[in-house]
């Protein structure tokens, strides 16, 4: 018996190959080349850049990928089917500005012990039985006392299993989609996210006042953990270029000619489906990301003291940086704007759009707008007039600024996927009017 066994039935084999062929055919459509150009224009800061519009679907999978769309019954078949259907159905049902992948992407099989201890979680289900709410069972209760419990992160990679998985998938899908290993994150550069996992927000905020030295020691530990992971990934040749149809964070796609910053490595051996190998790829050749949603309640002075130096350190190795998520950027813009290699900044619904629109002209930083998801998820039918005005508000606030629209955190469409497709159509219409009045 082979060491690795990923059984699928003959029927699943035929079906999955058909899905791969369908994805490859969509990837070859002329519109996909047009969308690539749109992303290159944006990320390379060309004056003609038009804002792309994206809807992230995984949060409303109960509507987007309901159980009755699946045909595979084996765990392996269902895993592959899910990845293929997510791409295919996005094009067929939503048709936003995602570029259909012409590869089937996988990650390394890795084992990471980030803290030397395990953080347990509790979850609760919503009214429809979907696990939505959760909380961490924090292992740190007194920071000064419990800090020594944290150990340096350790990492291992199973290359043999990764290459075996790649070979299996290549034999299944490779006639239509090359199977490519990508670099995905494992140890967080979102440092305060880890703080909240370890001790909770109330304890963190209190400790900044009562135990400031201990907070700095914790941030040093988290900074060093992230840098240790970055150095390990480089030394193990696990990095793969992500300057194409990959997202840096939250479905913000990476197409750019600004990376890599080093000479392309010579192709050798196996491991990434024929693309450039990991040998010679460094973090400075890659997009990276970071955010600090958890510090939304502190002052800019406290952010400057307890967060900024450590964030600057973990972002420095990256080639280009996407920063932010749901937190408003404007209160901390003096600090955020000084982060190394900043290329995109998230502008959430809680952010002062006018402030940021006035701050960015003349720079190449992308205004990564996150429209209010309530327009799509609260009511069963989209209020088209209100949604149009919402998009126009952003366009008016960003004249002379590079912009993208990334619609995230939509947790239900009430079974009405047409709302998502229509939201994209309306946003495009408003963009057309703004850029070609």
Order of alpha helices (4+ residues) and beta strands (2+ residues): alpha-alpha-beta-alpha-alpha-beta-beta-beta-beta-alpha-beta-alpha-beta-alpha-alpha-alpha-beta-beta-beta-alpha-alpha-beta-alpha-beta-alpha-beta-alpha-alpha-beta-alpha
